[in-house]
Amino acid sequence: MNRTEQYERLAHILKQKNDVLSDLEALTWVEVLWEDFETTLARAGEPYPGEAKSFQYVIQQIDAYGPQLHLFQTKNEKFKHLMSKRDIH
């Protein structure tokens, strides 16, 4: 399975946990979580453990936070596009 297929599979899993997210939002979240994991390891000087470990990390994040990702709020420009205009109150 190539990385695009892995992203799509993970986005599908995320959508099952959080049906508030659009397909594009779910895919974007998967990409951001994956990239963040790889970037964090690289900054720490850790060796890259491979795509299987990245996939597993994203699964863990989806299991832990997937149902609430649509509530995520930040001032960080990197993540602002992930916040929808939904009224969460």
Secondary structure, 3 states (H helix, E strand, C coil): CCHHHHHHHHHHHHHHHCCCCCHHHHHHHHHHHHHHHHHHHHHCCCCCCCHHHHHHHHHHHHHHHHHHHHHCCCCCHHHHCCCCCCCCC
